[in-house]
Amino acid sequence: TPQEMIQKLKTMAAQLPQAFKFNRVSISIVMTVIIKTTADPRQAPLACEALLEWMRIEAEKRNTPDLKPDYAQVNQLLQAWAKSGLVEADDRMDAILAMMHENRIVPSIRTFNILLRHHAGKGHINKLDTLVAAMEKEGVALDMISYAQLVHGFAVAREMDEAEKWLQRMVTKAVPGDHQDRRLLSES
């Protein structure tokens, strides 16, 4: 179970010399294993949260700031919550985004795309609008994935005029790094 894996990690960490440093990469690998191998996806976000809390405590105990979670681990946690299917996922994901701001962890385009995908699938158009506003505030430009999630979300909510507007923006707006995707869209 994920809890057993975290307990093994804690036991290993206690036996390692103080000079040994766990790092964000090794923690990300453990989180990926938890997310990919947990039979019940509802357990994965809880285990990942426990792992990040342990990581925070170890960083303080060892006075190792490079062990504190960064956007990559937080994105993995958001992904685990998004896949969990748990009722509290929306609230937890909101709390995680707030925690990122409190801890000066800058949300990336991946952060926002995870959130957009989650809320688009549920047709939460108010949340989609809020996320787009947050992206603008953070200076994070929408990419092709963002636009696609917005089109999908408004379509799920049966707001076809809005979905069409987002589709038009996606096709006409120059989105960095997506020239191949735009060419493929125009051919279809």
C-alpha positions, 0 to 999 in steps of 0.5 A: 500500500502507499502507506507501507511504501512511505513507512519504508522510506521513513525507515530508510531515511532514519538509517541513512547518514545525516550527510545523505540528501534525499532530493526532489527528484527521488521524492518525485520518483516515489510519488510517481510509483505511488500514483501509478501502482496504487490499486485504489486511486483514492489512496494515492493523493492521501499517501502523496500528501503524507509524503510531502508533509514528511518531506517538509519535516525532514527539510526543517529537521535537516536544515535542507531547503532543497528538500522542500516540495517544489511545483513538480511535487505539488503538480503530482499531488494535484494530479493524484487528487484529480484522478482520485474521484473523491468528492473532496478533490475539488476542495483539496485542489483549491487548498493546494493551490492556496498552499502554493502561494503561501509557500511561494511556489509559483504555479506553472502552466502544468499546474493550471492545465491539471486544474483546467482538465479536472474542472473541464471534465466536470463542466465547472465553467465558473472555476474555469473562468477563475483559473483563467483569471488566475493565470493572467494574474500570475503571468502564465500564458495559455497554451494549446492544452489550456485552450483545449480544456476550456473548449471541452469544459464549456462544451461539457457544460453545454455552453456551446457559444463559449466553447466556440469562442475558446476554439476560435481563440485557440485557432487564431491566437499565436500560442508559443511552441504549438505551431505543429499542433495548430497545423494539425488542427487546421488540417482536420 
